[in-house]
Amino acid sequence: MLIVPFTAHSQLTKITVSYSADTPAYLPAFIAKETGIFSKNGLDVQLVRIAGAVAVMALIAGESPICQVGGSAVIASNLGGSDAVIIAAGSIATDYVFVSQKDIKTARQLKGGVLGVSTLSGSAIFASYFALRKLGLDPKDVSFVIIGQTSDRFLALRTGRVQATLLTPPHWIIAVRERVLISSPMSQSCRSRITRCRRRGDLWRKIPIL
């Protein structure tokens, strides 16, 4: 492929790129923006945080031609008949850690408790189910409540609103100092793709990067 360098006077193509979580796994998009990789390749990128399933909906609607989300959101969308295409995969393992309240010493104590999640779809809920089953519990043993992003779930754990939740760095590092880690880092046993995706055809054919 022939790539022609863009000059400072070249008109940049304005696009919105969405990402689904504020975690280290989503740093590539920010690095590309802050180091000028996007602009050097003719793109004026606005980064917007949108939950995984909603990000794919925005992708299909043409509002955000590129998104960085967990693979399960894209797969579910394709099974529903969409034309989203995965074009690259980043992290091959989730960075979640399952953390509980300090007074919970065993998984059995979680029965009947409340588990905080970001959404009820996508990689987050899949990882929650996986963690519970790994601990010998059935997802039906707990109640799920939508809290939001990692910082909100961390606050909910601290204030006692939820008994347990999945956290990502740096929040789980802080939480483990204060609470009981009842499941090992899930990256040891739970593989999960963080993907970049786009709609079939359209803009991607015109952008010679990524």
Steps between C-alpha positions, in 0.01 A plus 500: 500500500632844406471746788544866416610713799264779598638851533406752766279673245310186400137497598439248776205262495294552815375179657378381839671197652325343798647288779300311760695529826754710686760227544859443381372260233363800310818706502589441130233742379626770738863438408415531131328833565750653744810402302357631173467165323141577403578849370807385310271268311239761420259448790354751743373258766262569785509226764168428671429249776192289422396169659582199282156403368404866447833566326424228246154650446664838437736328257214343305315834494806669350550735795837348592670321209760335724463363851719317749288258701495150644461233234175360640311821418600476134422129480154552652436780251602279208274221620223755489572572135729803510793559263761589765848364425780430747822630344749464788527349847698652785498342845456123494416471870267698720652721770209454741546392860205387712497687831259476794418687819751452781261297716442243225755224548355224281306482175204338680443827686418668170178301461207739510735797467525776242765506229571830326548498122551758230225366272291187460656418164840462341834394642431633851202278572672203336800549730269530802332170418840340448631625835195373689517157341872485571414556866246220494195726483218530251428850363146451634646495852552879491316809386659720235471877515626737231744745657700629206871541434781368718534810719125488579514130587801559722306770688198269529725233651652746745163631616346154535246538220626175347663194655733431209595619154757471225766770496777592259834676565570717686185457708539131582856566621365752750203283591709193571689696766171563677290197415510126444601371161284191464587415143838507331559750217272372227767545234644171623200307377261722306594605149316799357572699187504878503431586138495784254207478267331683216209455262560290193637721221455878530765711669761237582597447136602868488720499813844339454581453870431287806 
